[in-house]
């Protein structure tokens, strides 16, 4: 009776658990008594079993934790890295290239063994032409995770790094291992297509084209390589293929015509065929018609007036967007009166592209009153962006011979507008405009802003390089040593292997007396690579002069040709020579090679005055 009674007064006997759960509940209560009364009734065997089960579970969890802790940690890191990789790719698609690269590196930092992070960094460093890409390729290879796309990307990596021979060998190995594909054929064209000895590519493309007769794009690639081979028979076959493809009325036929137009030389017969086909191709637009007009004028220069008038009659009733390519061509050909005859002022004021060309035509025809009226027209201000309009106003001030301060004010306004919009092409244009007209301080500031805007926009390195080159010239013209040191240092940090930037930075640093010992070592290294360079010899001599080693300084002045040097650098040469006791030679340099009013840096001017005042 005692074993059958309910020993838990709080338990509701009317609500029994689900029948399938009852055995598990009974076993649980047998091992883990829910009340004190149950514990009192628990047998010693049950207590031993319960203790054994608990110890077994804890031991198992501990062993599992030790065994799987690292894989779980790695999986967590890989998950975080995959999330970063996804964010990086989205940033790249949105044009945020710099942020995408930083996010990819962050993903690799989180999970150095993440295949996705390694592959993404491999892609980005290949595009950036950095040798770090080879390291990531090796990591993928060690992991056994290389794909055919990775192998092709590695070939591009080698090409970007200038390792043409290694790229060619890697491509040959890849093509032996893989079936020919469109992407592989394009890669082969990039690697071998520009080489004089491109027989391997011709052979591979010929086999591929014969086995894939329906691949018209492959046939076009093969024809391009045939034309670039330098072999007359291959070039003739390639031209035949091009004309067959150009006869088609699809997009590939138009693409073929565009390629043929880019060829440096065509026979007169081929040029005439190209002109007619560009004018009549169903997929062609006004850009292709204007391209045909350019070719026609080049082929028949004596018929230029007739060609222009005939085309003007065709475009008289065209809409604005259709008219724009033709108007641009008229500007290139100098047919400014034809622009004003074809394009009414009201039509021009309603379209930005047409308006800019209309204003250019007025400028070239010297109709400055009409130009000034349009530039100050409120309707024009609604069409043209603030930067372009400010540039027109600045140019108008220049051609009307307005006071210099007014031109400066308008240039600064244009620079500020371009800076607000982050338009580095406009900033470069303003910088060069100010530089050509002697406003070097405005040019210097515009170049600095252009560099910042180009970095934010991830522009081509060539744009950034041109901006740094202009900045250094402007700093020299402004006779600002501090600004020149800063500009040259930034340019050297950006392109550490560029000899021109290195030479400028070392020379101006030594001129200011900074980092003399380090600069001497670097300048001596540059001189070893090109022992006859006059500026490098002068830079080494200047370094020894700064270290009070007059004998070595004078020794390095020997056989220097002063003609390639600037007048400021000649003054430094004269000062070093004067310190070495060559007074007559130093005076002779001042009299014959340096103008007293020449533009120099302050340190160069002091060298000039030192020699001039020496007795």
C-alpha positions as CSV (number, residue, x, y, z in Angstrom):
1,X,0.0,0.0,0.0
2,X,2.9,2.4,0.8
3,X,4.4,1.7,-2.6
4,X,1.2,2.4,-4.5
5,X,0.2,5.7,-2.8
6,X,1.0,9.1,-4.3
7,X,4.0,10.5,-2.3
8,X,3.9,13.9,-4.2
9,X,0.9,15.9,-2.9
10,X,1.4,18.6,-5.5
11,X,1.0,16.3,-8.4
12,X,-2.3,16.3,-10.3
13,X,-3.1,12.7,-11.0
14,X,-5.9,13.6,-13.4
15,X,-3.4,15.0,-15.9
16,X,-1.1,12.2,-16.9
17,X,1.6,12.8,-19.5
18,X,1.4,11.5,-23.1
19,X,1.7,7.7,-23.1
20,X,4.8,7.6,-25.2
21,X,6.6,10.0,-22.9
22,X,5.8,8.0,-19.8
23,X,8.7,5.5,-20.0
24,X,11.2,8.3,-20.4
25,X,9.7,10.3,-17.5
26,X,9.8,7.2,-15.3
27,X,13.4,6.6,-16.2
28,X,14.3,10.2,-15.5
29,X,12.6,10.2,-12.1
30,X,14.3,6.9,-11.3
31,X,17.7,8.5,-11.9
32,X,16.9,12.0,-10.8
33,X,14.3,12.0,-8.0
34,X,12.0,15.0,-8.3
35,X,11.2,15.2,-4.5
36,X,12.8,14.3,-1.2
37,X,10.4,11.4,-0.8
38,X,11.4,10.0,-4.2
39,X,15.0,10.4,-3.2
40,X,14.4,8.5,0.1
41,X,12.9,5.6,-1.9
42,X,15.7,5.6,-4.5
43,X,17.8,2.4,-4.4
44,X,21.6,2.4,-4.1
45,X,21.8,0.9,-7.6
46,X,19.8,3.8,-9.1
47,X,22.0,6.3,-7.3
48,X,25.2,4.6,-8.7
49,X,23.7,4.5,-12.2
50,X,22.7,8.2,-12.0
51,X,26.2,9.2,-10.9
52,X,27.7,7.1,-13.6
53,X,25.4,8.7,-16.3
54,X,26.2,12.2,-15.1
55,X,29.9,11.6,-15.0
56,X,29.7,9.9,-18.5
57,X,27.8,12.9,-20.0
58,X,30.2,15.4,-18.5
59,X,33.3,13.4,-19.7
60,X,31.8,13.0,-23.1
61,X,31.1,16.8,-23.4
62,X,34.6,17.5,-22.2
63,X,36.1,15.2,-24.8
64,X,33.9,16.6,-27.6
65,X,34.9,20.1,-26.6
66,X,38.6,19.2,-26.8
67,X,38.2,17.4,-30.1
68,X,35.9,19.8,-31.9
69,X,36.8,23.1,-30.4
70,X,39.3,24.1,-33.1
71,X,37.0,23.0,-36.0
72,X,34.1,24.9,-34.4
73,X,36.3,28.0,-34.0
74,X,37.5,27.6,-37.6
75,X,33.9,27.2,-38.9
76,X,32.9,30.3,-37.0
77,X,35.8,32.3,-38.4
78,X,35.0,31.1,-41.9
79,X,31.4,32.1,-41.5
80,X,32.5,35.6,-40.5
81,X,35.0,35.7,-43.3
82,X,32.3,34.6,-45.8
83,X,30.1,37.5,-44.6
84,X,33.0,40.0,-45.2
85,X,33.6,38.5,-48.6
86,X,30.0,39.0,-49.6
87,X,30.1,42.6,-48.3
88,X,33.3,43.2,-50.3
89,X,31.8,42.0,-53.5
90,X,28.7,44.2,-53.0
91,X,31.0,47.2,-52.4
92,X,32.9,46.4,-55.6
93,X,29.7,46.2,-57.6
94,X,28.7,49.6,-56.2
95,X,32.0,51.2,-57.3
96,X,33.5,51.4,-53.8
97,X,36.7,49.6,-54.9
98,X,39.0,50.9,-52.1
99,X,36.5,49.8,-49.4
100,X,36.1,46.5,-51.1
101,X,39.8,45.8,-51.0
102,X,40.0,46.8,-47.3
103,X,37.0,44.5,-46.5
104,X,38.7,41.6,-48.4
105,X,41.8,42.0,-46.3
106,X,39.7,42.2,-43.2
107,X,38.1,38.9,-44.2
108,X,41.6,37.3,-44.6
109,X,42.7,38.7,-41.3
110,X,39.7,37.1,-39.5
111,X,40.2,33.7,-41.3
112,X,43.6,33.2,-42.9
113,X,42.6,29.7,-44.1
114,X,39.2,30.8,-45.6
115,X,39.2,29.7,-49.2
116,X,36.7,32.5,-50.1
117,X,38.8,35.2,-48.5
118,X,42.0,33.9,-50.1
119,X,40.4,33.7,-53.5
120,X,38.9,37.2,-53.2
121,X,42.3,38.7,-52.2
122,X,43.9,36.9,-55.1
123,X,41.5,38.5,-57.5
124,X,41.9,42.0,-56.1
125,X,45.7,41.9,-55.8
126,X,45.8,40.6,-59.4
127,X,43.7,43.6,-60.6
128,X,45.9,46.0,-58.6
129,X,49.1,44.4,-60.2
130,X,50.7,43.6,-56.9
131,X,53.0,40.6,-56.4
132,X,51.1,39.7,-53.2
133,X,48.7,38.0,-55.6
134,X,51.3,35.2,-56.2
135,X,51.3,34.5,-52.4
136,X,47.5,34.0,-52.4
137,X,47.7,31.8,-55.5
138,X,50.2,29.6,-53.7
139,X,48.0,29.4,-50.7
140,X,45.1,28.2,-52.9
141,X,47.5,25.7,-54.5
142,X,48.6,24.4,-51.1
143,X,45.0,23.9,-50.1
144,X,44.2,22.0,-53.3
145,X,41.4,24.5,-54.0
146,X,42.6,25.8,-57.4
147,X,39.9,26.0,-60.1
148,X,40.3,26.6,-63.8
149,X,39.2,30.2,-63.3
150,X,42.0,30.5,-60.7
151,X,44.6,29.1,-63.1
152,X,43.5,31.7,-65.8
153,X,43.6,34.5,-63.2
154,X,47.1,33.4,-62.3
155,X,48.2,33.9,-66.0
156,X,46.7,37.4,-65.9
157,X,48.6,38.0,-62.6
158,X,51.9,37.1,-64.2
159,X,51.1,39.3,-67.2
160,X,50.3,42.2,-64.9
161,X,53.6,41.8,-63.1
162,X,55.5,41.8,-66.3
163,X,56.5,38.2,-66.2
164,X,55.6,37.5,-69.8
165,X,57.7,34.3,-70.2
166,X,56.2,32.7,-67.0
167,X,52.7,33.7,-68.1
168,X,53.3,32.0,-71.5
169,X,54.5,28.8,-69.9
170,X,51.6,28.8,-67.5
171,X,49.2,29.3,-70.3
172,X,50.7,26.5,-72.4
173,X,50.4,24.1,-69.4
174,X,46.8,25.2,-68.8
175,X,45.8,24.8,-72.4
176,X,47.2,21.2,-72.5
177,X,45.2,20.4,-69.4
178,X,41.9,22.0,-70.3
179,X,39.5,22.0,-73.2
180,X,39.5,25.2,-75.2
181,X,36.8,27.6,-74.1
182,X,35.8,31.2,-74.9
183,X,37.5,32.7,-71.8
184,X,40.6,30.6,-72.4
185,X,40.8,31.8,-76.0
186,X,40.5,35.4,-74.9
187,X,43.3,34.9,-72.4
188,X,45.5,33.3,-75.1
189,X,44.9,36.3,-77.3
190,X,45.9,38.7,-74.5
191,X,49.1,36.7,-73.8
192,X,50.2,35.8,-77.3
193,X,48.2,38.1,-79.5
194,X,50.6,41.1,-79.2
195,X,53.8,39.1,-79.7
196,X,55.6,39.0,-82.9
197,X,56.0,35.2,-82.6
198,X,52.4,34.2,-82.0
199,X,52.5,30.9,-83.9
200,X,51.3,28.9,-80.8
201,X,48.2,31.1,-80.6
202,X,47.5,30.9,-84.3
203,X,47.6,27.1,-84.2
204,X,45.4,26.8,-81.2
205,X,42.8,29.3,-82.5
206,X,42.8,27.7,-85.9
207,X,42.0,24.3,-84.4
208,X,39.4,25.8,-82.1
209,X,37.7,27.7,-85.0
210,X,37.6,24.7,-87.2
211,X,36.0,22.6,-84.5
212,X,33.5,25.3,-83.5
213,X,32.2,26.8,-86.8
214,X,29.2,28.4,-85.1
215,X,31.3,30.4,-82.7
216,X,31.5,33.7,-84.6
217,X,33.2,35.5,-81.8
218,X,35.9,32.9,-81.8
219,X,36.3,33.5,-85.6
220,X,36.6,37.3,-84.9
221,X,39.3,36.6,-82.3
222,X,41.2,34.4,-84.7
223,X,41.0,37.0,-87.5
224,X,42.4,39.7,-85.1
225,X,45.3,37.5,-84.3
226,X,45.9,36.8,-88.0
227,X,46.1,40.5,-88.7
228,X,48.5,41.0,-85.8
229,X,50.8,38.2,-86.9
230,X,52.7,40.2,-89.4
231,X,52.4,37.3,-91.9
232,X,50.9,38.7,-95.2
233,X,49.1,35.4,-96.0
234,X,47.6,35.1,-92.5
235,X,46.6,38.8,-92.6
236,X,44.8,38.3,-95.9
237,X,42.9,35.4,-94.6
238,X,42.0,37.4,-91.5
239,X,40.7,40.3,-93.6
240,X,38.5,37.9,-95.6
241,X,37.0,36.6,-92.3
242,X,36.4,40.1,-91.1
243,X,34.4,41.0,-94.2
244,X,32.3,37.9,-93.9
245,X,31.5,38.8,-90.3
246,X,30.9,42.4,-91.2
247,X,28.4,41.4,-93.8
248,X,26.0,40.1,-91.1
249,X,23.3,42.4,-89.8
250,X,23.7,41.5,-86.1
251,X,25.6,43.0,-83.2
252,X,28.7,41.0,-84.0
253,X,28.8,42.4,-87.5
254,X,28.7,45.9,-86.1
255,X,31.4,45.0,-83.6
256,X,33.5,43.7,-86.5
257,X,33.1,47.0,-88.3
258,X,34.2,48.9,-85.2
259,X,37.3,46.8,-85.0
260,X,38.1,47.3,-88.7
261,X,37.8,51.1,-88.1
262,X,40.4,50.8,-85.4
263,X,43.0,49.3,-87.8
264,X,45.9,51.6,-88.4
265,X,45.9,51.1,-92.2
266,X,43.3,50.0,-94.7
267,X,43.5,50.0,-98.5
268,X,41.4,52.6,-100.3
269,X,39.0,49.9,-101.5
270,X,38.6,48.5,-98.0
271,X,38.1,52.0,-96.6
272,X,35.3,52.7,-99.1
273,X,33.6,49.4,-98.3
274,X,33.9,50.2,-94.6
275,X,32.4,53.7,-95.1
276,X,29.4,52.3,-96.9
277,X,28.8,49.5,-94.4
278,X,29.1,51.8,-91.4
279,X,26.4,54.1,-93.0
280,X,24.0,51.2,-93.8
281,X,24.4,48.7,-91.0
282,X,21.0,48.1,-89.4
283,X,22.4,48.1,-85.9
284,X,24.5,51.2,-86.4
285,X,23.6,54.6,-84.9
286,X,24.6,58.2,-85.4
287,X,28.0,57.6,-83.9
288,X,28.8,55.0,-86.6
289,X,27.5,57.4,-89.3
290,X,29.8,60.1,-88.0
291,X,32.7,57.6,-87.9
292,X,32.0,56.9,-91.6
293,X,32.1,60.7,-92.3
294,X,35.5,61.0,-90.6
295,X,36.8,58.2,-92.8
296,X,35.3,59.7,-95.9
297,X,36.9,63.1,-95.2
298,X,40.3,61.4,-94.7
299,X,39.9,59.5,-97.9
300,X,38.7,62.4,-100.0
301,X,40.0,65.6,-98.4
302,X,39.2,67.6,-101.5
303,X,35.5,66.8,-101.1
304,X,35.3,67.9,-97.5
305,X,32.9,70.8,-98.1
306,X,30.6,68.6,-100.1
307,X,30.6,65.8,-97.5
308,X,29.9,68.3,-94.7
309,X,27.0,69.9,-96.6
310,X,25.5,66.6,-97.5
311,X,25.7,65.4,-93.9
312,X,24.3,68.7,-92.6
313,X,21.2,68.3,-94.8
314,X,20.7,64.8,-93.5
315,X,20.9,66.0,-89.8
316,X,18.8,69.1,-90.2
317,X,15.7,67.5,-88.8
318,X,17.4,65.2,-86.3
319,X,16.6,65.2,-82.6
320,X,19.0,66.5,-80.0
321,X,20.6,63.3,-78.9
322,X,20.9,62.1,-82.5
323,X,22.5,65.5,-83.5
324,X,25.2,65.5,-80.8
325,X,27.7,63.2,-82.4
326,X,27.5,65.2,-85.7
327,X,27.9,68.5,-83.9
328,X,31.0,67.2,-82.0
329,X,32.5,66.1,-85.3
330,X,31.9,69.5,-86.8
331,X,33.8,71.0,-83.8
332,X,36.7,68.6,-84.5
333,X,36.7,69.6,-88.2
334,X,36.6,73.3,-87.4
335,X,33.3,73.8,-89.1
336,X,32.0,76.3,-86.5
337,X,29.9,78.4,-88.8
338,X,28.1,75.2,-89.9
339,X,27.3,74.5,-86.3
340,X,25.6,77.9,-85.9
341,X,23.7,77.4,-89.1
342,X,22.5,74.0,-88.2
343,X,21.8,74.4,-84.5
344,X,19.4,77.2,-83.3
345,X,20.3,78.9,-80.1
346,X,17.1,77.8,-78.4
347,X,17.8,74.1,-79.3
348,X,21.3,74.4,-78.0
349,X,20.1,75.9,-74.7
350,X,17.9,72.9,-74.1
351,X,20.7,70.2,-74.2
352,X,23.9,70.2,-72.2
353,X,26.1,68.5,-74.8
354,X,24.9,70.7,-77.7
355,X,25.2,73.8,-75.6
356,X,28.8,73.1,-74.7
357,X,29.7,72.6,-78.4
358,X,27.7,75.7,-79.3
359,X,29.7,77.8,-76.8
360,X,32.9,76.4,-78.1
361,X,31.9,77.4,-81.6
362,X,31.1,81.0,-80.5
363,X,34.5,81.1,-78.7
364,X,36.4,80.0,-81.9
365,X,34.4,82.5,-84.0
366,X,35.3,85.2,-81.5
367,X,31.7,86.2,-80.9
368,X,32.4,87.1,-77.4
369,X,29.3,89.3,-76.8
370,X,27.0,86.3,-77.6
371,X,29.2,84.0,-75.5
372,X,29.0,86.4,-72.5
373,X,25.3,86.7,-72.9
374,X,24.8,83.0,-72.9
375,X,27.2,82.3,-70.0
376,X,25.2,84.8,-67.9
377,X,21.8,83.5,-69.0
378,X,19.8,81.9,-66.1
379,X,18.5,79.2,-68.4
380,X,22.0,78.1,-69.3
381,X,22.8,77.9,-65.7
382,X,20.0,75.3,-65.3
383,X,21.5,73.2,-68.1
384,X,25.2,73.3,-67.6
385,X,26.7,72.1,-64.3
386,X,28.3,74.7,-62.0
387,X,31.9,73.6,-62.6
388,X,31.7,73.9,-66.4
389,X,29.8,77.2,-66.3
390,X,32.4,78.6,-63.9
391,X,35.2,77.5,-66.3
392,X,33.5,79.2,-69.2
393,X,33.2,82.4,-67.2
394,X,36.9,82.2,-66.2
395,X,37.9,81.6,-69.8
396,X,35.7,84.5,-70.9
397,X,37.5,86.8,-68.4
398,X,40.8,85.7,-69.9
399,X,39.9,86.2,-73.6
400,X,38.3,89.6,-72.8
401,X,41.5,90.7,-71.1
402,X,39.8,91.3,-67.7
403,X,42.0,92.2,-64.7
404,X,44.1,89.4,-63.4
405,X,42.3,89.5,-60.0
406,X,39.0,88.8,-61.8
407,X,40.4,85.9,-63.6
408,X,41.9,84.5,-60.4
409,X,38.5,84.9,-58.6
410,X,36.7,83.1,-61.4
411,X,39.3,80.3,-61.5
412,X,39.0,79.8,-57.7
413,X,35.2,79.7,-58.1
414,X,35.5,77.0,-60.7
415,X,38.0,75.0,-58.6
416,X,35.8,75.2,-55.6
417,X,32.8,74.0,-57.6
418,X,34.8,71.1,-59.0
419,X,36.0,70.2,-55.5
420,X,32.5,70.1,-54.2
421,X,31.4,67.8,-56.9
422,X,34.6,65.6,-56.6
423,X,35.3,65.8,-60.3
424,X,38.9,65.1,-60.8
425,X,38.9,65.6,-64.6
426,X,37.6,69.1,-64.1
427,X,40.1,69.8,-61.4
428,X,43.0,68.6,-63.6
429,X,41.7,70.9,-66.4
430,X,41.5,73.9,-64.1
431,X,45.0,73.1,-62.7
432,X,46.5,73.0,-66.2
433,X,44.5,76.1,-67.3
434,X,45.9,78.1,-64.3
435,X,49.4,76.7,-64.8
436,X,49.4,77.8,-68.5
437,X,48.3,81.3,-67.5
438,X,50.8,81.8,-64.6
439,X,48.4,81.2,-61.6
440,X,50.6,78.5,-60.1
441,X,49.1,78.7,-56.6
442,X,45.7,78.0,-57.9
443,X,47.1,75.2,-60.0
444,X,48.9,73.7,-57.0
445,X,45.7,73.6,-54.9
446,X,43.7,72.2,-57.9
447,X,46.3,69.4,-58.4
448,X,46.1,68.5,-54.7
449,X,42.3,68.3,-54.8
450,X,42.4,66.3,-58.0
451,X,44.7,63.7,-56.4
452,X,42.3,63.4,-53.4
453,X,39.3,63.1,-55.8
454,X,41.0,60.5,-58.0
455,X,41.9,58.4,-54.9
456,X,38.3,58.5,-53.7
457,X,37.0,57.5,-57.1
458,X,39.7,54.8,-57.5
459,X,40.7,56.4,-60.8
460,X,43.3,55.1,-63.1
461,X,46.9,55.4,-61.7
462,X,47.8,57.3,-64.8
463,X,45.4,60.1,-63.8
464,X,47.0,60.2,-60.3
465,X,50.5,60.2,-61.8
466,X,49.7,63.1,-64.1
467,X,48.3,65.1,-61.2
468,X,51.4,64.5,-59.1
469,X,53.7,65.5,-62.0
470,X,51.7,68.7,-62.4
471,X,51.8,69.3,-58.7
472,X,55.5,69.1,-58.6
473,X,55.8,71.5,-61.5
474,X,53.5,74.0,-59.7
475,X,55.4,73.8,-56.5
476,X,58.6,74.5,-58.3
477,X,57.0,77.5,-60.1
478,X,55.7,78.7,-56.7
479,X,59.2,78.5,-55.3
480,X,57.9,76.6,-52.3
481,X,60.4,74.1,-50.9
482,X,58.1,72.7,-48.2
483,X,55.3,72.1,-50.7
484,X,57.7,70.5,-53.1
485,X,59.1,68.2,-50.4
486,X,55.6,67.1,-49.4
487,X,54.5,66.5,-53.0
488,X,57.7,64.6,-54.0
489,X,57.5,62.5,-50.8
490,X,53.9,61.6,-51.5
491,X,54.6,60.7,-55.2
492,X,57.6,58.6,-54.1
493,X,55.5,56.8,-51.6
494,X,52.9,56.1,-54.2
495,X,55.4,55.0,-56.9
496,X,58.6,53.9,-55.0
497,X,60.3,52.6,-58.2
498,X,59.8,55.8,-60.3
499,X,63.2,57.3,-60.9
500,X,61.9,60.8,-61.7
501,X,60.0,61.2,-58.4
502,X,62.9,59.7,-56.5
503,X,65.4,62.1,-58.1
504,X,63.2,65.1,-57.3
505,X,62.6,64.0,-53.7
506,X,66.3,63.3,-53.0
507,X,67.4,66.6,-54.6
508,X,65.0,68.8,-52.7
509,X,65.5,67.0,-49.4
510,X,69.3,67.6,-49.7
511,X,68.7,71.1,-50.8
512,X,66.8,71.7,-47.6
513,X,69.4,69.8,-45.5
514,X,67.1,66.9,-44.4
515,X,67.9,63.2,-44.0
516,X,71.4,63.9,-45.5
517,X,73.0,60.5,-44.8
518,X,70.0,58.5,-45.9
519,X,69.6,60.6,-49.0
520,X,73.2,60.2,-49.9
521,X,72.9,56.5,-49.8
522,X,69.8,56.5,-52.0
523,X,71.3,59.0,-54.4
524,X,74.5,57.0,-54.7
525,X,72.3,53.9,-55.5
526,X,70.5,55.8,-58.3
527,X,73.8,57.1,-59.7
528,X,75.2,53.5,-59.9
529,X,72.3,52.5,-62.2
530,X,72.9,55.5,-64.5
531,X,76.4,56.9,-63.9
532,X,76.2,59.6,-66.7
533,X,73.0,61.2,-65.4
534,X,73.8,64.9,-64.7
535,X,71.1,65.5,-62.1
536,X,72.1,62.3,-60.1
537,X,75.7,63.4,-60.1
538,X,74.7,66.8,-58.9
539,X,72.5,65.3,-56.2
540,X,75.4,63.1,-54.9
541,X,77.7,66.1,-54.9
542,X,75.1,68.1,-53.0
543,X,74.9,65.4,-50.4
544,X,78.7,65.4,-49.9
545,X,78.6,69.2,-49.7
546,X,76.0,69.1,-47.0
547,X,78.2,66.7,-45.1
548,X,81.1,69.2,-45.4
549,X,83.1,66.7,-47.6
550,X,84.1,69.3,-50.2
551,X,86.6,67.1,-52.0
552,X,84.1,64.3,-52.8
553,X,81.5,67.0,-53.7
554,X,83.8,68.6,-56.2
555,X,84.9,65.2,-57.5
556,X,81.3,64.4,-58.4
557,X,80.9,67.7,-60.3
558,X,83.2,66.5,-63.0
559,X,81.8,65.9,-66.5
560,X,78.4,67.4,-65.6
561,X,76.6,68.9,-68.6
562,X,74.8,72.0,-67.3
563,X,72.4,72.2,-70.3
564,X,69.8,69.7,-69.0
565,X,69.8,71.3,-65.6
566,X,67.6,74.1,-64.4
567,X,69.0,77.5,-63.6
568,X,68.5,76.8,-59.9
569,X,70.4,73.6,-60.2
570,X,73.2,75.4,-62.0
571,X,73.4,77.8,-59.1
572,X,73.9,74.9,-56.7
573,X,76.6,73.6,-59.1
574,X,78.3,77.0,-58.9
575,X,78.1,77.2,-55.1
576,X,79.7,73.7,-54.7
577,X,82.4,74.6,-57.2
578,X,83.1,77.9,-55.4
579,X,83.4,76.0,-52.1
580,X,86.0,73.8,-53.7
581,X,88.1,76.8,-54.7
582,X,87.1,77.0,-58.3
583,X,86.0,80.7,-58.1
584,X,86.5,81.6,-61.8
585,X,84.5,78.6,-62.9
586,X,81.7,79.4,-60.5
587,X,81.6,83.0,-61.6
588,X,81.6,81.9,-65.2
589,X,78.5,79.7,-64.6
590,X,76.6,82.6,-63.1
591,X,77.5,84.9,-66.0
592,X,76.8,82.6,-68.9
593,X,74.2,80.1,-67.7
594,X,72.0,81.8,-65.1
595,X,69.7,84.8,-65.5
596,X,69.6,87.0,-62.4
597,X,65.8,87.0,-62.6
598,X,65.4,83.2,-63.0
599,X,62.8,81.3,-61.0
600,X,64.5,79.3,-58.3
601,X,63.8,77.7,-54.9
602,X,64.9,79.9,-51.9
603,X,67.8,77.5,-51.2
604,X,68.9,77.7,-54.8
605,X,68.7,81.5,-54.7
606,X,70.9,81.6,-51.6
607,X,73.5,79.5,-53.5
608,X,73.3,82.0,-56.3
609,X,73.8,85.0,-54.0
610,X,76.7,83.2,-52.2
611,X,78.6,82.9,-55.4
612,X,77.7,86.4,-56.6
613,X,78.9,88.0,-53.4
614,X,82.1,85.9,-53.2
615,X,85.3,87.9,-53.8
